[in-house]
Amino acid sequence: QIRMLAVIVLIEQRRPNGMEELLGLVKAYPTNTAVLVHYADALLRNGSTGDARYILEEAIRQDPTLAVAHFLYARVQFRAGDRAGAKKSIFKYFELISPMEIRDYPSQFDQALNLIDKLRASASPMRSEVKAESFVPARP
């Protein structure tokens, strides 16, 4: 875990070898969903949406209860123009997120709420069968 934290720090500092180190962790621990999610997040921040999608699908397959994976997957889907998929994933995130995770990661929760706003704004009343109220998740 210490090695993973060190690699995350390298990535946050935009060090060139940070992604290589994280990829090494993914190869060494392919069933560690925390490693997969951190790698997908880094890929997403670097614009590698397709690779992030693949990694997140694997993380969700391994642990479908991992809220952060559903949050990131919703972002990937939204960027790809898959509004229905993004909506489904962000609802799953709100279903799974715990009050402790909201407390520990408030900016992630705020980003999830912002994604809901973007989904609401992009919904066309003419084409959408879903009412705007259905975008609002139940608060934990």
Secondary structure as GFF3:
##gff-version 3
##sequence-region A 1 140
A	DSSP	alpha_helix	2	12	.	.	.	ID=ss1
A	DSSP	alpha_helix	18	28	.	.	.	ID=ss2
A	DSSP	alpha_helix	33	45	.	.	.	ID=ss3
A	DSSP	alpha_helix	49	62	.	.	.	ID=ss4
A	DSSP	alpha_helix	67	79	.	.	.	ID=ss5
A	DSSP	alpha_helix	83	96	.	.	.	ID=ss6
A	DSSP	alpha_helix	99	104	.	.	.	ID=ss7
A	DSSP	alpha_helix	106	122	.	.	.	ID=ss8
A	DSSP	three_ten_helix	132	135	.	.	.	ID=ss9
###
